């Protein structure tokens, strides 16, 4: 399989890079599931950009810097914010059906979200991600220079240090030449040779027991880049949403913060014994249920851990039923399907991992430490998000850096990719007990939730570090001896990402933004990113 560019991931980052490249380059899009199964398709809010004369780049930059807890890279923030209008105009030209407002300067409705000083969120009702994704997907499917590989799972990058590229056996400069990919349906491993490889695989929410992310969010790009020798940064900053529905048949269903805005109360459930039904937010913050989301998430986490609970209640049943059905039709209908009538009963909720603010270190063209390898979107760390992402800046980053990435690739002279060896399965067998994978997966997500969640201590982090080391050893042995499967590949990536999160958290001896440590509750006067560098030569596949 030979292409000019191989893109891993099919969210907004991947699709926008592909469309900017396709006029002059052959492009492969490798998607673990169907194209629309990534996190971009789930994005409800919108895209932040300065689109009105009453707003300014300076205000958007300031809002981002404040939200980022002093850790945003100001140069990266300015570059991405100033590229916002051009990015939005490109989407409009593609035909994205944003919600219109004929009284607005640009002709589209702008809303405002937490942390923003102005109305600057352009959106398509309450399903912006879906509208953008479907529009770009239609363009991608129709383009003759773009080849789609759905239900194909990336395994590892192929780097020059694993290839004998000179007669005397010495390695040339390290470079990425493509990757190995497994066809999920046939099980066959394919070799993708590409002059440029772009990682757009999203975040790593599935490393936690509770997450708002789709099942595809297993940190694949971050783990592959780390194994290939790239630095990662700020992995301790995982954004948690305070209210996700707790129900065995409702994975990743968000309960909007507007419920609390309209008078919803957080209470202890029956499992709390004598304290059941008690409101608890006032004991944590004078703003009670209307405190910022990180404060609310920490308070819920505290009560759950202190009392040994699985969840708490969000109760808005004291409001008129007609009001609830009119204002929250989706939540009302979904909860009713699951046997919860929000007009009469409280909603069981837990906080959930929502967004990975750190990632693979890149510059403002998406370039990583490894020539030939780029990363764009939630996989990458440009410095925009700092210690806490400002709402609706993530899709903006995908668009602006995605365009810059494509521009950088097009500017480079074409070069031949060396011969790449096939995947070697000669020394492996079929697994005897695949239940090991599901057991390890469950153990990893549970101890990450318990020890590396919203509130952390050094002791908890060290416990997690010890368990990760044991799991990693077991998973690596399994990977070396048995034929790979989709689940094994994801588990291998998740345990690598878990290690990066824990090691980054241990390195930060303060509380800042999304990282809160009981042992280091104060914020240091100078904000510095956490940067991890691989200590050993990377391995790419079983060669």
N, C-alpha and C positions, 0 to 999 in steps of 0.2 A: 504494500500500500504506500504510494508516494504522493505527497501533497506539498505545496509551497508552505502551507500553514495548517497545523493541527490544533484545533480549539477543543479543550476538554471542559464541558459544561454548556448548558443551553438556556441559561437565564438571560436577563437583560444584558449583562456584560458580554457573554459569549455571542449572542445574536447580533449585538451592535458592532462588535469587532468584525464579525464575519461579513456583515453587509458593507462596512467601510472598505474591506479588502477585496471583495469579490469581483470588482470590475477589472482588476489587474492580477489577481492571484487565484490559484486553486486552493480551496479551503475544505477541510474535513471538520464537521462538528460531531464530537463524540459525546453522547448523552447516556447516562446510566439508566435512565428510564425513558419515558416519552418526553418530547421536548418541553411540554408544559408542566412537568412534575417537580420543578425546582421552586425555590423560595420566592423568586420574582413574581411568579404567578399568584402567590398568596398575598402579596403586598396590598393592604387595603387603603392606606392613606394617600400618598401622592409623591410628587417630586418637588423639592424645594429649589426655587430659583428666583432671582430678582427680575420681575416682569411688570413692575408698575413704577411710575415716576415718584410715587410717595415712599418707595423703598430705596435701598442703596446697597451696593456691594459691601460697604463698610459695616452696615448694620448686620447683614447676614454673616459676615466674617466674625464680628463681635459676638453674636449669638452662638456661633459654633465654638469659639474659643472659650466662652463661659461654660457651655455644656461640657466641653472636653476636659474640664478640671485642670487647666493650665498645661496640658500635655499635647495639645494639637501642634502640628508643624505649621507655623504661620504662612510660610511660603506655599506649601501644598494647599492649605485652606484657601488662600487668595486665588491661586491658579484654578482650582475647581469651581469656586463660587463665580469667578469672572467668566468661566466657560458655560455657565448655566443657561443663559438665554439662547445661545447658539445650539446647545444640545436639545432644548425644548422645541425650538423651531425645526430642527431636523426631525424630531418625532412627529410634529404636526404635519410636516411634509410627507412623512411615511403614511399618514392617514389615521393616527391614533385619535379615537373619538373622546377627547377631553370634554368635560362638562362646560357648556357654553354660558356666557354672561355678556349680553350685548352692551351692557353699560360699562364693562371693564375695558381698559386700554387695549389689551391684546385680544379681547373678545371671548376670554375664557374665565370661568369662575376661579377665584383664588380663595383658599381657606387658610386658617391659622391653626397651628398645633403648639403643644407645650414647648417652651423654650424659645419660640420665635417671637420677635418684637413686632412683626408685621404679617399681614396676609401675603404669603408667597408660595403656598402649596397648590400647584396645579394638579388636578385630579380628574378621574373619570368615575363619577359617583363615589361609591365606597369600595370599588374594585379596580383601582388604577393598574396594579400589577398585571391583572388578567387582561385588561384592555391593551396594554402595551405589548404583552407577550403574544397575544393572538395576532395583533397587527404585524409584528416583526416576523413571527413564525410563518405567516402566509407569504411574506416576501422571500424568506430564506428558502422555503420549500419550492418556490418557483424559479430560483436563480440557477442557471446551468453550471456555474462555477463552484457551487456549494454542494458537497456530498454529505448526507446525513447518516449517522450510525447510531440509531436509537437502540436501547437495551444492550449497550456495550459498556463494559466497566473497565476503566483505566487501572492498570496494575502498577507500573513503575516507569519512570523516565529512562531513556537510554542515553548515557553520557559517554563522552570520549575516553574517560579514564577506565572504562570497562572494555574498550575496543583496542586492538593492536593496530594502530594506524600508521606505523612507520616500520621499515624493515629492521631497524636495530632494536625494536621493542620499546623505544621510549614513547611516552605519551605526548601528544600535541597539547595545545592549550585546552583546558576543560571546556566542553561545549555540549549543549543538548542537541541530539539528533533525532528526537522523536520519542516514541513510547510503545510499550506493550499493552494490548487491550484484549479483554476477553469478551467474545460474543456470548451473551448470557444464554441464548437459546440453544446454540450448538455446543457450547463449552470450549470451542476452539480459541486459541490465543493467536491474535493477529499482530503483526509488526507494522507500525505506522512510522514511516520515514518522513521527516519534515524538517525543512530548513529552520522554521520557527515554530515553537510550541507555546500555546497560551493557556494558562490555567485559570478557569472561570468556574470553579466547582462550588462556590458558596462557602458557608460557614460550617461550624462543627457542633450544632445544637444537640445532635443525637448522642453526644458523649454524656449527656445528663438524662436522668430518669424522666424528668418532665421538661418538655420543650414545645414551643410554638412552631418549630421548624418541620418541614416535610421529612420523610424517611431518608431522602437523598443527602441530608446535611451531615455527612460523616467525616468532614475535614480532609477529604481525599487529596486535594491539591496542596494543602499545607503540609500534609505528611509526606507526599511524594517529593515536594521541593526540599524539605528538610533532609530526607534520605539522600537526595542528589547533591547536598552540600550547601544549600542556601540558608541564610540567616532568617530567623523569625523574630517578631517584635510584639510586645504588649499583649501577649496571649492571656494574661491574667484578667483582662477586662472583658468579661462576659456580661452582656446586658440581659437582665431578667425582667420579664413582664409580671406584674404582681398578681394578675387574676386570670388564670387559665382553668377551664372547667375540669373538675376532677371526676372522671367517670371511666369505667373500664372499656366502654364502647365509644368513647369520644376523644380520640387522640387529637391533641393540638388545637382544640377549639377555644379561641380567645373570648373572654367576657370583657367587652369594652369598658374603658375607664369612665365613660359617660354614665354608666350605672351608678357609680359613686358620686359623680357630679350631680345626678338627679336625686340624691338622697339615700343611696344604698348604704347599708351599715355592715361592718365586719364584726362577726360574732363567733364565739367559741361553739363547737358542735357538741352533740350529746356525749361523745367520748371524753369530754373534759370534766365529766362528773358534776359536782356541785356548781361549778362555774359555767355550765352549759348555758348558752343564750346570752352570755355577758359580752358587751362591746369591749374591745381591748385597745383600739387605736389611741384613745385619749391618754393612755398610760405611756405611749411612745412619742407622741407629738401633739402639740396643742391644736394643730390643724386637723387632727383626727383623720377621717377617711379622705379628706381633700389634700393631704400631704403629697409631696412629689412621689413619683412611682418607686424610686429607689428606697425612700423611707418606708413606704407601705410594704414593699417586698421584704425588707429587713425585719419589720415588725411581725409580719406573718410567719416568716422563717423562725424568728425567736420563739413565738408561741408554739409552733409545731414541734420544735426541738425540745423546748422546756417541758411540754406536757406529753410528749410521745405520740402526737397526733399524725394522721395521714393528710389532713386537710382542715380548712376552716370554712365558715359559712359567710356568704355575701347575701344579705337579706334586703330586698326592696318590696316585699309583699305588702308593706303598709301603704303603698301608693295605690291609687285606683287602678283596677284591672284594665279599663279602657285606655288609660294613659300609657301603661306599660306595653300593651299590644300595639298601640299606634307608634310609640317611640322606639321600641326594640323588637320589631317583628321577627327578625332573623333569630335572635337569641331566644325569644319566646317560643318560636316554632321548633328550634333545635332541641331546647331543653324539654319541651313537651314530648317530642319523639322518644326521649330517654326517660320519660316518666316523672319529670320535674316540672311542676306548674309554678312558674316564678311569681304568679299573682297570689299564690297561697303558700309557697314553700321557699326556704332559702336555697341558694345555689352553692353546692360544694366547690371550693376553688383551691388551687395551689399556685404559687409563683412558678414560672417556667422560663428556661433558657430561651433567649429571643434573638440575640445578635452577637457575633464574634467581632469585637472592635479591633483586635490585633490580627496578625497574619504574616505572610511572606513579605519580607522587606523589599520594596520596589521604589524606583524613582517615579517621576511624573509622566513617564511614557510606559509604565508597567514593567520596565526592565528589572530582572532579578540579578542576583550575584552570578548566575550561570549564563554565559552568552548563549543566545538562541532560545532562552526561556523567559517568558513573560507571565505576569499574574495580574488579574484585573477583578475588581469587585470585592466581595466579602472575603475572598481568599487572601487578598493582599493587605498590606499595611503601608499606606501612603503617608500616614501622619494626620489625615483629615479628622479622624474620630477621637483621637486622644484617649482620655480615660473614660469617655462616655459619649456615645453617638447622639448627635442632635437629630430629632425626628425628621424623616424624609430626605436626609442628606445621602443616604446609601445609594438610592437609584441614580441620583445626580452624579455620584462618584463613578458608577458603572459607565455612564454615558460619556463623561468628559475624559476619563482615563482610557476608556475603550477606543475613543476616536484618536487620542494621542498615540496609543499603542499601534493602531493600524497605520497611522501616518509614519511612525518610526520604521515599521516593517517595510512599507512601500519604498521608503527612501534608501533602503539597503540594496546593494547589488546582489543579484541572484547567484547562488553558489551550489555546487553539487553536494548531495548528502552521501557519505560513504556507505558501503555495504553494511547492513545490519544483520547480525545473526538471528536465526529463529529462536523462539522460546524453547528452552530445553526441559522436557518432561521425562527424560530417560531414566532418572533416578528417583522418581516419585511413584506412589501408589494411591489408590482410592482410600479415603479416610475410613477407618473402621467404626468410629463413633462420632458422628457429627454433632451429637448433643453437647460435646465439649464446647463448641463454638457458642451455642445459645446460653450455656451456663456462664461462660466467661463474659459474654456481652452483658448479661443481666447483672453480674457482679460488678463490672466496671461502672455501669451507669448508676448503680445504687451507691457505691462508695464515693463516686464523684459528686453525687447529689448531697450526700451526708457530710462529706469532709471538705469539698472544694466548691461549695455553693455560694449563697449570697453573703453569709457571714463566715469568716475564716479564722482559724487560730494556727499557730505554728505546729502545734501537736497534731491537729487534724490533717494539715498538709503533709506532715512527715508520715503519718499513717497511710495516706493515699499514695505517697511516693514509694513506700515499701511494697504495697500491694500491686502497684503498677509494675514494679521491677519483676515481681514473681509472675504476673500475667504475661508480661512481655516475653519473658524467657519461654514460657509455655507456648505462646502463640508463634514465636519465631521458629521453635522446633517443629510445630505443626505445619507451618508454612513451608519449611524446607523439605519435609518428608511426604506430604500428601498433595494431591492435586488441588489446585485452587478452586474456590467457589466464590460466588458473589458475597455471601455472608462473611467468609474468612477474610476477603480483601477489605471489607468495611471494618471488621473488627481490628485487623492489623493497623489500619489507618487511625482508628479511634484511640487505640492504646498509645500510639505515637503522639497524637494530639493531646491526650490526657496528660502525658508526661511533660509536654511543652507548657501546658496551662499551670501545672503544679510547680514546675521549676521556675517559671516566671513569677508566680505568686510568692514563692519562698524568697526570691531575689528582692522583692519590693518590701522594704521595712518601713512602711507607712500605710495610712489609709488615704486613698485618692479615688475619686470617681466611683467606678463600679467595684473596685477592690476595697473591701472593708475587713480589717484585721483587728480582732479584740486585743492582740498583743501589741499592736502598733496603731492606736486609734488616732494619732495626730497626723497632720499633713506636713511633709517636709517643706522648707522654704523654696527649694529649687526642684522643679519637675524634670525628671529624666526618663526617657523611654527604657523599658527593659528589652535587652537584645540578647538572644541566644545564638551561639555559633556552633555548628556541628563539630565534634571533637575528633571524629575519625573519618577516613576516606569513605565516600558514599558507596552504597551497593545498588546496582540497577538490575533487578531481575536475578535469576539464579545462574549467574555466569562467573 
